[in-house]
Amino acid sequence: MSAVNAAGWRPEMGPAQHPAHEDAPRDTASGDRGLMLEEPLIFELAAPGGTGVDFEDIAGEVLPGLAKHRRAAPLALPGLSEPETVRHYTRLSRQNYAIDLGPFPLGSCTMKHNPRLNEKMARLPGFVDIHPLQPVSTVQGALRAINELAHWLITLTGMRGVAMSPKAGAHGELCGLLCIRAALEARGDAREVILVPESAHGTNPATAAFAGYRVENIPATADGRVDLAALKARLGPDVAGVMITNPNTCGLFERDMKTISDAVHAAGGLVYCDGANFNAIVGKVRPGDLGIDAMHINLHKTFSTPHGGGGPGSGPVVLSEALCPFGPIPFTELYEDGHLTLVEEETAPERHPDTFGRMAAFHGQMGMFTRALTYILSHGADGLRQVAEDAVLNANYVLRSLEDVLDAPFAAAGPCMHEALFSDDDLGDGMTTLDIAKGLIDEGFHPMTVYFPLVVHGAMLVEPTETESKAGLDRLIGSLRSLAQRARAGDQTLKTAPHFAPRRRLDETQAARKPVLTWRGDAAA
């Protein structure tokens, strides 16, 4: 028997049998569809004078000096009772997608399940209630936890030191490049160029440019990896280093990484590795053994903290022996008696004289550190190795299950790593990656990463992570197979998908260029 997906479609059905071809159900008077309610804006729900709390009139005069700040008219805030407010936000939450509802197959994002134990530990009073301006003597336990995490990161990567303060991936990239710049300037070697392969993360060239470098691309080979000959040919006295993503954004391991590092070092440059895909090799490969000088680690990816919507994030940067003296402050220093001290600017000249300075106001993201350390201690070294193995196994299961219905440009090159890459080639006339992604919403899934990496036309990058079961992957694979077959059959309903979501397909170009983000009452566009 064939599995029936969320829309009632079976692979053996012809396109005319798909439910979307049936007559649409009659619209309801309210606009609601079962438990999927048509929710107005909170301003539209408000009633004049409505409120969930009654306040007595405030007696007395305005304090001297504050009269000029007195409001001339009431704030135009929505007035709702408490049940109206609670119901509004509860109904909105039902229109959202979350990792607790299903997989986030976003390639390059590692959106895995976050164990609840992590959250419990992060909410312990000694972690959740501390303040960055407390005296160091009152946060010894927090510093010890940070140091324990730092020790694990150094051990897992085979590096010499780690800067904990960077707040996320791109912030970590900047930290690593500033370390490289400081190291080169210390030896009187002002270089201007950073080489970035086509298969690197999109933030890499932006970070290099922000750090003041001129960016030059290195092409990829036909099998999706760095063109070693082209890279070697470009190395010279003006090249400060290379920013390389390994495993790369095509989901492939850079097999020539050690050779690349040796060539860059021989030319006087340094090597930055983007660690966003560390989940594929954690416990299996130590970047330090491959000649890496600096690499950020996305704690919110590899070590399971949920992320999205701009946060939370944390991007510690591990450093080689060559770059450790130039790392940022603050950092924790561990004494032989077990006492930890936070090295700040006033003490850095004696203990960290070559630091390039400060990356952030404070030491880092305590909640992220606590979750990541809990995750690491829960798994141990052997468990982390299995994390990588299971993530790679799941991605290859997806790749091989779909390569007969979706173009997989690098499938012939061998197994992938933690993510499977497909393209919209062979989908049929006029059918695109966007149609597959929007159709996947109708199937009850969050879409995969689309149109990235740019080296593949109409890219679809699927990263299942290790926390998805085979049964869950089979559901996702079944839906993707169905969508690919419908596209090849010319099913035009995909061009207007999604049909079963709270909102139909948007004009994404206009949404990006002319967003309406402010409520203006009757004048709202």
Disulfide bonds with the S-S distance in Angstrom:
none
